[in-house]
Amino acid sequence: MTRYLFAGPSLPDAAALAGDDIVVRPPVAAGDLLRLGARPGDVVAIADGYFHQIRAVRHKEILDLLDAGVTVLGAASMGALRAAELDVYGMRGVGRIYRAYQRGELTADDEVALLHGPADEGYPAGSEPLVNIRATLDLCVREGLLDAAAASGFVTALARRPYRLRTYPDVLHLARAANMPDADRERLRELFATRAVNRKREDALRLLGVLRRLGDARPDAARTITKREPTGFLHRWRLGARSIDTADGPVAEMSVLRACQLFAADYPSFQRELVFGALARECAEACGPVATSPIDAALAHSQHRGVVPDLGALEPGDLDFLDPWLTPAERTASPVRDRVAAFLVRSFNIAPGIPADGLALDGLRSRPAVSDAARIVNAAAQMNEQVRRRQDDFDIHSLSADRILAYLAERWDAEPRDLEAHAQDRGMATLDVVVAAARPYYLLAKYNPGLVDLRMEAPRAVPA
């Protein structure tokens, strides 16, 4: 069993407090749980998480861990928010902040938000979470330094401000504006400086205690694991979390795949092998062996499943449904077998709404193109960064989609009207996918075309 704790400004000393038997991670962000490698019986505790400058951890990622038999706890900050939203699905909430959200006493996400500095400086706070200020003002009311109406008014005023503009000095400014006597304001100042309530830290410490106790207990072998079918989004997020190690550090596998799809001249052949091989395996498992070659098995399977009519007994109009998947030349000049084969490649998904990217990534590992594609990924990132340093407003997302598509049409030797079919032959379903995939590489490819020449297979040696 491995225990993980995602913590930051709520518990900046988490590493020292946790000891050697708990793996402490920085605040969680989108993709981190998918990259974690947690296994059934492990425990993941979330205190803090990013949400503004970095994408927040997704609900589906937490559900994916729960489905895999991982215990997930939440408290204090992002953890409390997600636990209040997902406790009905098995996530466990800890602490007073979680309970306040779960009961509806707190509703705004930014109650737990704050501005803070970097991890290597201990996440120094630049603002105060409103949930802490609430608790401190409640203490002031109990001790007679404020009446309930004044405390409520201060909270209401602060709640209208952005989270980064909430501090205890701001409370004192509000008190001055409300004509609070100097002596009373001084007592408030002293309490803020010496006894301010840190509700987020309190709950993070509770979370750490629960994490220790769960780790010391034996896993519940009888626990029921729910299996949900992954959505298309989750499928893509899982693939996006995969990486390969290179001499220049880890590189996202999806980036390597996109480079191959865009620039490998022989990628369409690779895609055909993937699709026909997958359909042939499915046919052998479901229907029994019927043909010797993958393409014949794929064609046969398309008929077994009723996707394509019997090619030996076609009636007029039986294959009209293929037309949207074919180029004008293919519709009129290609043999029936070739038209059906093109349709199978271009329409192929491993499940409804889920493209075959995972299948392609698995097939890539043994191909010589991987290391070359990884170099392209790194070179493109370096070039884009150099341009960004010279031009502050540079953004790859502002690059013209029309120019990108015109460049690829020329590179793929494709008529512009046939570009989507060529993209589908390379495993990319739409031109929107193509543009998004190509933007990071456009400048490198446009001005250094030789650097992006790829082949999925190593060139055969020519005999002397």
C-alpha positions as CSV (number, residue, x, y, z in Angstrom):
1,M,0.0,0.0,0.0
2,T,1.2,3.5,-0.9
3,R,-0.2,6.6,0.7
4,Y,-0.1,9.9,-1.1
5,L,-0.8,13.5,0.2
6,F,-1.3,16.5,-2.1
7,A,-0.7,19.5,0.0
8,G,0.6,23.1,-0.4
9,P,-0.4,26.3,1.4
10,S,-2.8,24.6,3.7
11,L,0.1,22.5,5.1
12,P,3.4,23.9,3.8
13,D,5.3,21.7,6.3
14,A,3.6,18.5,5.1
15,A,6.8,16.7,4.1
16,A,8.3,17.2,7.6
17,L,5.0,16.1,9.3
18,A,4.2,13.2,7.1
19,G,7.5,11.2,7.6
20,D,8.9,8.7,5.2
21,D,5.9,6.4,4.9
22,I,3.7,9.0,3.1
23,V,4.5,10.4,-0.4
24,V,3.9,14.1,-0.3
25,R,3.1,15.8,-3.6
26,P,2.5,19.5,-4.4
27,P,-1.1,20.8,-4.9
28,V,-2.9,18.6,-7.3
29,A,-3.7,19.7,-10.8
30,A,-5.5,18.2,-13.8
31,G,-3.7,15.1,-15.0
32,D,-1.7,14.5,-11.8
33,L,-3.9,11.7,-10.5
34,L,-3.8,9.9,-13.9
35,R,0.1,10.1,-13.8
36,L,0.3,8.9,-10.2
37,G,0.2,5.2,-10.8
38,A,-1.9,4.5,-7.8
39,R,-3.0,0.9,-7.4
40,P,-5.9,-0.9,-5.7
41,G,-5.6,-0.6,-1.9
42,D,-3.6,2.7,-2.1
43,V,-4.8,5.8,-0.4
44,V,-4.8,9.3,-2.0
45,A,-5.4,12.4,0.2
46,I,-6.1,15.8,-1.3
47,A,-5.7,18.9,0.7
48,D,-4.7,21.6,-1.9
49,G,-5.1,21.9,-5.6
50,Y,-4.5,24.5,-8.3
51,F,-7.5,25.9,-10.1
52,H,-6.8,29.3,-11.6
53,Q,-3.5,29.5,-13.5
54,I,-3.5,25.7,-14.0
55,R,-6.4,23.4,-14.7
56,A,-8.1,22.0,-11.6
57,V,-8.2,18.3,-10.9
58,R,-11.1,16.8,-12.8
59,H,-13.9,14.9,-11.1
60,K,-13.5,12.1,-13.6
61,E,-9.9,11.6,-12.5
62,I,-11.0,11.0,-8.9
63,L,-13.9,8.7,-10.0
64,D,-11.3,6.8,-12.0
65,L,-9.2,6.2,-8.9
66,L,-12.3,5.2,-6.9
67,D,-13.3,2.8,-9.7
68,A,-9.8,1.2,-9.5
69,G,-10.1,0.5,-5.8
70,V,-8.1,3.4,-4.5
71,T,-9.3,5.2,-1.4
72,V,-9.6,9.0,-2.0
73,L,-9.8,11.5,0.9
74,G,-10.4,15.2,0.7
75,A,-10.2,18.1,3.2
76,A,-9.2,21.7,3.7
77,S,-9.2,23.3,0.3
78,M,-9.6,21.7,-3.2
79,G,-9.9,18.4,-1.3
80,A,-12.9,19.6,0.6
81,L,-14.6,20.9,-2.5
82,R,-14.2,17.7,-4.4
83,A,-15.2,15.6,-1.5
84,A,-18.4,17.5,-1.0
85,E,-19.2,17.0,-4.7
86,L,-18.1,13.3,-4.9
87,D,-18.9,11.8,-1.5
88,V,-22.0,10.1,-2.9
89,Y,-19.6,8.2,-5.2
90,G,-17.2,7.1,-2.5
91,M,-14.8,9.9,-1.9
92,R,-14.4,10.6,1.8
93,G,-14.5,14.1,3.2
94,V,-12.6,15.1,6.4
95,G,-12.9,18.2,8.5
96,R,-15.1,21.2,9.2
97,I,-14.7,22.9,5.8
98,Y,-15.8,19.7,4.0
99,R,-18.8,19.4,6.3
100,A,-19.7,23.1,5.7
101,Y,-19.7,22.6,1.9
102,Q,-21.5,19.3,2.2
103,R,-24.3,20.9,4.3
104,G,-24.6,23.9,2.0
105,E,-23.3,26.3,4.7
106,L,-20.5,27.3,2.3
107,T,-21.3,27.4,-1.5
108,A,-18.6,29.5,-3.2
109,D,-15.5,27.8,-4.4
110,D,-13.3,30.8,-3.7
111,E,-14.0,30.6,0.1
112,V,-10.8,28.4,0.3
113,A,-8.8,30.2,-2.4
114,L,-5.8,32.4,-1.7
115,L,-2.8,34.0,-3.4
116,H,0.4,32.3,-2.5
117,G,4.1,32.1,-3.4
118,P,6.1,29.2,-4.8
119,A,6.7,25.8,-3.1
120,D,10.5,26.4,-2.6
121,E,9.6,29.4,-0.4
122,G,7.0,27.5,1.6
123,Y,3.9,28.8,-0.2
124,P,3.9,32.2,1.5
125,A,0.4,33.6,1.6
126,G,-0.4,36.8,-0.2
127,S,-4.0,36.8,0.9
128,E,-6.2,35.0,3.4
129,P,-8.9,32.5,2.6
130,L,-12.3,33.7,3.5
131,V,-13.1,30.5,5.3
132,N,-10.3,31.4,7.7
133,I,-11.4,35.0,8.1
134,R,-14.9,33.7,8.9
135,A,-13.6,31.5,11.6
136,T,-11.5,34.3,13.1
137,L,-14.4,36.8,13.1
138,D,-16.6,34.1,14.8
139,L,-13.9,34.0,17.5
140,C,-14.0,37.8,17.8
141,V,-17.8,37.6,18.3
142,R,-17.5,34.9,21.0
143,E,-14.9,37.0,22.8
144,G,-17.0,40.2,22.6
145,L,-14.7,42.1,20.3
146,L,-17.4,42.3,17.6
147,D,-21.1,41.9,17.4
148,A,-22.5,39.3,14.9
149,A,-24.0,41.9,12.6
150,A,-20.6,43.7,12.2
151,A,-18.8,40.3,11.6
152,S,-21.4,39.3,9.0
153,G,-21.0,42.7,7.3
154,F,-17.2,42.3,7.0
155,V,-17.6,38.9,5.5
156,T,-20.2,40.1,3.0
157,A,-17.9,43.0,2.0
158,L,-14.9,40.7,1.6
159,A,-16.9,38.1,-0.4
160,R,-17.6,40.7,-3.0
161,R,-13.9,41.1,-3.6
162,P,-11.6,38.8,-5.7
163,Y,-10.0,36.2,-3.4
164,R,-6.6,37.7,-3.9
165,L,-7.7,41.0,-2.3
166,R,-8.9,39.5,1.1
167,T,-6.6,40.0,4.1
168,Y,-6.8,40.8,7.8
169,P,-5.6,44.4,7.1
170,D,-8.6,44.7,4.8
171,V,-10.8,43.8,7.7
172,L,-9.2,46.6,9.8
173,H,-9.8,49.0,6.9
174,L,-13.5,48.0,6.9
175,A,-13.6,48.5,10.6
176,R,-12.2,52.0,10.3
177,A,-14.8,52.8,7.5
178,A,-17.5,51.6,9.9
179,N,-16.2,54.1,12.5
180,M,-15.0,51.5,15.0
181,P,-13.2,53.1,17.9
182,D,-9.4,53.0,17.7
183,A,-9.1,50.9,20.9
184,D,-11.5,48.2,19.5
185,R,-9.6,48.1,16.2
186,E,-6.4,47.7,18.1
187,R,-7.8,44.7,20.0
188,L,-8.9,43.2,16.6
189,R,-5.4,43.8,15.2
190,E,-3.8,42.0,18.2
191,L,-6.1,39.0,17.8
192,F,-5.5,38.8,14.1
193,A,-1.7,38.9,14.7
194,T,-1.6,36.3,17.5
195,R,-4.7,34.1,17.4
196,A,-6.1,34.1,13.9
197,V,-7.9,30.8,13.2
198,N,-6.4,28.8,10.4
199,R,-9.3,26.4,9.6
200,K,-7.6,25.1,6.5
201,R,-4.5,24.0,8.4
202,E,-6.6,22.4,11.1
203,D,-8.5,20.3,8.5
204,A,-5.3,19.4,6.7
205,L,-3.8,18.1,9.9
206,R,-7.0,16.1,10.5
207,L,-6.6,14.7,7.0
208,L,-3.0,13.7,7.7
209,G,-4.2,11.9,10.8
210,V,-6.9,10.0,8.9
211,L,-4.4,9.1,6.2
212,R,-2.0,7.6,8.8
213,R,-4.7,5.6,10.4
214,L,-6.0,4.2,7.1
215,G,-2.5,3.4,6.1
216,D,-1.9,1.5,9.3
217,A,-5.1,-0.6,8.8
218,R,-5.3,-3.5,6.5
219,P,-7.1,-2.9,3.2
220,D,-10.7,-3.9,3.0
221,A,-10.5,-7.0,0.8
222,A,-14.3,-7.1,0.5
223,R,-14.7,-3.6,-0.8
224,T,-16.8,-3.5,-4.0
225,I,-15.1,-1.9,-6.9
226,T,-17.4,-0.1,-9.3
227,K,-16.4,-0.3,-13.0
228,R,-17.7,2.6,-15.1
229,E,-17.0,2.7,-18.8
230,P,-14.5,5.5,-19.5
231,T,-15.9,8.5,-21.4
232,G,-14.1,9.9,-24.4
233,F,-12.7,12.7,-22.3
234,L,-11.3,10.4,-19.7
235,H,-9.8,8.2,-22.4
236,R,-8.0,11.2,-23.8
237,W,-6.9,12.5,-20.4
238,R,-5.4,9.0,-19.6
239,L,-3.5,9.0,-22.9
240,G,-2.3,12.6,-22.3
241,A,-0.8,11.6,-19.0
242,R,1.5,9.0,-20.6
243,S,5.1,9.9,-21.4
244,I,8.3,8.4,-22.7
245,D,11.8,9.0,-21.4
246,T,14.3,10.6,-23.7
247,A,17.8,12.0,-23.3
248,D,16.2,15.4,-22.9
249,G,13.7,14.3,-20.3
250,P,10.1,12.9,-20.5
251,V,8.1,13.7,-23.6
252,A,4.3,13.3,-23.8
253,E,3.4,10.2,-25.8
254,M,0.5,12.0,-27.5
255,S,2.9,14.7,-28.7
256,V,5.1,12.0,-30.2
257,L,2.0,10.4,-31.9
258,R,0.9,13.8,-33.3
259,A,4.3,14.5,-34.8
260,C,4.2,11.1,-36.5
261,Q,0.7,11.6,-37.8
262,L,1.6,15.0,-39.2
263,F,5.1,14.4,-40.6
264,A,5.7,10.6,-41.3
265,A,5.2,10.1,-45.0
266,D,4.3,6.4,-44.4
267,Y,1.9,7.0,-41.5
268,P,-1.2,6.1,-43.6
269,S,0.3,2.6,-44.1
270,F,0.9,2.3,-40.3
271,Q,-2.7,3.4,-39.6
272,R,-4.1,0.8,-42.1
273,E,-2.1,-1.9,-40.3
274,L,-3.5,-0.8,-36.9
275,V,-7.1,-0.8,-38.1
276,F,-7.1,-4.0,-40.1
277,G,-5.1,-5.8,-37.4
278,A,-7.6,-4.7,-34.7
279,L,-10.6,-5.7,-36.7
280,A,-9.0,-9.0,-37.7
281,R,-8.3,-9.8,-34.0
282,E,-11.9,-8.9,-33.1
283,C,-13.2,-11.1,-35.8
284,A,-11.1,-14.0,-34.8
285,E,-12.3,-13.7,-31.2
286,A,-16.0,-13.1,-32.0
287,C,-16.5,-14.9,-35.3
288,G,-13.7,-17.4,-35.6
289,P,-10.8,-17.3,-38.2
290,V,-12.1,-16.6,-41.7
291,A,-9.2,-15.2,-43.7
292,T,-5.4,-15.2,-43.8
293,S,-4.7,-11.5,-44.3
294,P,-5.7,-8.8,-41.9
295,I,-7.4,-6.7,-44.6
296,D,-9.5,-9.7,-45.7
297,A,-10.5,-10.4,-42.1
298,A,-11.4,-6.8,-41.6
299,L,-13.6,-6.7,-44.7
300,A,-15.2,-10.0,-43.6
301,H,-15.8,-8.7,-40.1
302,S,-17.5,-5.5,-41.4
303,Q,-20.0,-7.8,-43.1
304,H,-20.4,-10.1,-40.1
305,R,-21.4,-7.0,-38.1
306,G,-23.7,-5.7,-40.7
307,V,-21.7,-2.5,-41.2
308,V,-21.2,-3.3,-44.9
309,P,-23.6,-5.4,-47.1
310,D,-22.5,-8.6,-48.7
311,L,-19.9,-7.5,-51.3
312,G,-20.7,-10.5,-53.4
313,A,-24.4,-9.6,-53.9
314,L,-24.6,-5.8,-54.1
315,E,-27.7,-4.0,-55.2
316,P,-27.7,-0.5,-56.8
317,G,-27.2,2.1,-54.0
318,D,-26.0,-0.4,-51.4
319,L,-22.7,1.5,-51.0
320,D,-24.0,5.0,-51.2
321,F,-23.3,5.4,-47.5
322,L,-19.6,5.3,-48.2
323,D,-19.7,8.5,-50.2
324,P,-19.1,11.0,-47.3
325,W,-16.0,9.1,-46.4
326,L,-14.4,9.1,-49.9
327,T,-12.8,11.6,-52.2
328,P,-14.6,12.3,-55.5
329,A,-11.9,10.3,-57.3
330,E,-12.3,7.3,-55.0
331,R,-16.1,7.3,-55.5
332,T,-15.8,7.0,-59.3
333,A,-12.5,5.1,-59.9
334,S,-11.7,2.9,-56.9
335,P,-12.7,-0.8,-56.8
336,V,-15.4,-1.7,-54.3
337,R,-12.9,-3.5,-52.0
338,D,-10.6,-0.4,-51.9
339,R,-13.6,1.9,-51.1
340,V,-14.8,-0.3,-48.2
341,A,-11.2,-0.5,-46.9
342,A,-10.8,3.3,-47.0
343,F,-14.1,3.6,-45.1
344,L,-13.0,1.2,-42.4
345,V,-9.8,3.1,-41.8
346,R,-11.4,6.5,-41.8
347,S,-14.4,5.7,-39.6
348,F,-12.5,3.4,-37.1
349,N,-13.0,4.0,-33.4
350,I,-12.1,1.5,-30.6
351,A,-15.5,2.4,-28.9
352,P,-18.2,4.9,-29.7
353,G,-16.7,8.4,-29.5
354,I,-13.2,7.1,-28.6
355,P,-10.6,7.3,-31.3
356,A,-7.8,4.7,-31.8
357,D,-5.1,6.9,-30.3
358,G,-4.3,4.4,-27.6
359,L,-4.0,1.6,-30.1
360,A,-1.6,3.8,-32.1
361,L,0.5,4.7,-29.0
362,D,0.9,1.0,-28.2
363,G,1.9,0.3,-31.8
364,L,4.4,3.2,-31.9
365,R,6.7,1.8,-29.2
366,S,8.5,-0.6,-31.5
367,R,8.9,1.8,-34.4
368,P,12.1,3.6,-35.2
369,A,10.2,6.9,-35.6
370,V,9.7,7.4,-31.9
371,S,13.1,8.9,-31.0
372,D,13.0,11.1,-34.1
373,A,9.5,12.3,-33.3
374,A,10.5,13.1,-29.7
375,R,13.3,15.3,-31.0
376,I,10.8,17.1,-33.2
377,V,8.6,17.7,-30.2
378,N,11.5,19.2,-28.2
379,A,12.8,21.2,-31.1
380,A,9.4,22.7,-31.7
381,A,9.0,23.6,-28.0
382,Q,12.4,25.3,-28.0
383,M,11.6,27.3,-31.2
384,N,8.3,28.5,-29.9
385,E,9.9,29.6,-26.6
386,Q,12.5,31.5,-28.5
387,V,9.8,33.3,-30.5
388,R,7.9,34.0,-27.3
389,R,10.9,35.6,-25.7
390,R,11.3,38.0,-28.7
391,Q,7.6,38.6,-29.1
392,D,5.7,38.9,-25.8
393,D,2.2,38.5,-27.4
394,F,3.2,35.4,-29.4
395,D,0.7,32.5,-28.9
396,I,0.7,29.4,-31.1
397,H,-3.1,29.3,-30.8
398,S,-3.3,32.5,-32.8
399,L,-1.5,30.9,-35.8
400,S,-3.8,30.9,-38.8
401,A,-5.7,27.7,-39.3
402,D,-6.0,28.3,-43.0
403,R,-2.2,28.6,-43.4
404,I,-1.6,25.5,-41.4
405,L,-4.1,23.5,-43.5
406,A,-2.6,24.9,-46.7
407,Y,0.9,23.8,-45.6
408,L,-0.3,20.3,-44.7
409,A,-2.2,20.0,-48.0
410,E,1.1,20.7,-49.8
411,R,3.1,18.4,-47.6
412,W,0.6,15.5,-47.9
413,D,0.2,16.1,-51.6
414,A,-3.6,16.5,-51.1
415,E,-6.2,18.6,-52.8
416,P,-7.6,21.0,-50.2
417,R,-11.1,19.5,-50.6
418,D,-9.7,16.1,-49.8
419,L,-7.7,17.1,-46.8
420,E,-10.1,15.7,-44.2
421,A,-9.9,12.2,-45.8
422,H,-6.1,12.4,-45.7
423,A,-6.3,13.4,-42.1
424,Q,-8.5,10.4,-41.3
425,D,-6.0,8.2,-43.1
426,R,-3.5,9.4,-40.5
427,G,-5.8,8.7,-37.5
428,M,-7.1,12.3,-37.0
429,A,-10.9,12.5,-37.3
430,T,-11.4,16.1,-38.2
431,L,-9.6,19.2,-39.5
432,D,-10.1,20.8,-36.1
433,V,-8.0,18.0,-34.6
434,V,-5.4,18.5,-37.3
435,V,-5.1,22.2,-36.7
436,A,-4.8,21.7,-32.9
437,A,-2.2,19.0,-33.4
438,A,-0.1,21.0,-35.9
439,R,0.0,24.4,-34.2
440,P,3.0,23.6,-31.9
441,Y,5.0,22.4,-34.9
442,Y,4.0,24.9,-37.6
443,L,6.9,27.3,-37.3
444,L,9.5,24.5,-37.0
445,A,8.1,22.7,-40.0
446,K,7.6,25.8,-42.1
447,Y,11.1,27.2,-41.7
448,N,13.1,23.9,-41.1
449,P,11.3,21.4,-43.3
450,G,14.2,18.9,-43.2
451,L,13.9,18.6,-39.4
452,V,10.4,17.2,-39.5
453,D,11.0,14.5,-42.1
454,L,9.9,11.2,-40.5
455,R,9.3,7.6,-41.4
456,M,7.5,5.0,-39.3
457,E,9.8,2.3,-40.7
458,A,13.5,2.6,-41.1
459,P,14.4,2.9,-44.8
460,R,15.6,-0.4,-46.3
461,A,19.2,-0.6,-47.3
462,V,19.8,-0.5,-51.0
463,P,22.1,-3.3,-52.2
464,A,25.4,-2.2,-53.6
